[in-house]
Amino acid sequence: MTYKALPDCLHVKDSPVAGQGIFATKDIPDDVYLGISHVVVDEEIMRTPLGGFVNHSEDPNCVKVYEEEEWGKIYHMRTIKPIKKGEELFLKYTFYKVL
């Protein structure tokens, strides 16, 4: 088994918004599960690569969805708008203040 930090439909590259970001490698419809973005460990929120590279927007094309699994608490990322190949994915940051 091979570990993949991101699904095949996503990759990290330089962002015109800030540093690096996550971009679509193909068209992605709305309401698509993209993977776990954050995990709650001892009441601390830990980012996965998906959560660590996604940039902020006040008009995001993705959301974080909270879930409690048998093994722990997580946030997964899901699209809320269709995303075109080459387009950057965004979340509205809610865990920390955007400067």
C-alpha positions in Angstrom: 0.0 0.0 0.0 1.3 3.5 -0.9 0.5 6.6 1.2 -1.0 9.4 -0.8 -1.2 12.8 1.0 -3.8 14.1 -1.5 -6.4 12.4 -3.8 -5.4 12.1 -7.5 -7.7 15.0 -8.4 -5.6 17.5 -6.4 -2.0 18.7 -6.2 0.0 21.5 -4.4 1.6 24.3 -6.3 2.4 28.0 -5.9 -0.7 30.1 -5.3 -1.3 33.7 -6.5 -3.2 34.1 -3.2 -0.7 33.1 -0.6 2.4 30.8 -0.6 1.2 27.4 -1.9 -2.3 26.1 -2.4 -4.3 23.1 -3.5 -5.4 22.9 -7.2 -7.6 20.6 -9.2 -5.9 18.3 -11.7 -9.3 17.6 -13.3 -12.9 19.0 -13.1 -14.5 18.2 -9.8 -18.3 18.4 -9.4 -20.0 20.0 -6.3 -20.6 17.8 -3.2 -17.5 15.6 -3.6 -15.7 14.2 -0.6 -12.0 15.1 -0.9 -10.6 13.6 2.3 -9.7 14.4 5.9 -8.5 17.9 6.4 -8.1 18.1 10.2 -8.0 15.6 13.1 -8.7 16.4 16.7 -6.1 14.9 19.0 -6.3 15.6 22.8 -8.6 18.5 22.0 -6.0 20.0 19.6 -6.8 20.4 15.9 -4.1 18.9 13.7 -3.9 19.6 10.0 -3.4 16.9 7.4 -1.7 17.9 4.1 -5.1 18.7 2.7 -5.9 21.1 5.5 -2.4 22.5 5.6 -2.2 23.7 2.1 -5.7 24.9 1.4 -6.0 28.7 1.3 -8.7 31.0 2.8 -11.5 32.8 0.8 -14.6 34.7 1.9 -16.2 33.0 -1.1 -14.9 29.4 -0.7 -15.6 26.5 -3.1 -15.2 23.9 -0.3 -16.3 23.4 3.3 -15.1 21.5 6.4 -17.5 19.0 7.7 -17.2 17.7 11.3 -17.6 14.0 12.1 -17.2 11.8 15.1 -15.9 8.4 14.1 -15.4 5.4 16.3 -11.6 6.1 16.4 -11.8 9.9 16.8 -13.1 13.3 15.8 -12.3 14.6 12.3 -13.1 17.3 9.8 -13.3 16.3 6.1 -13.3 18.6 3.1 -16.1 18.6 0.6 -16.7 20.7 -2.5 -19.7 23.1 -2.5 -19.3 24.3 -6.1 -18.0 22.7 -9.3 -14.3 23.2 -9.6 -12.5 23.4 -13.0 -9.2 21.8 -13.8 -6.4 24.1 -12.7 -8.6 26.1 -10.3 -7.5 26.6 -6.7 -9.6 25.2 -3.8 -10.5 27.4 -0.9 -12.0 27.1 2.6 -13.3 29.8 4.8 -10.9 29.7 7.8 -12.8 29.2 11.0 -10.1 27.7 13.4 -7.9 30.8 13.4 -7.8 34.5 12.6 -6.9 35.5 9.1 -4.5 38.4 9.0 
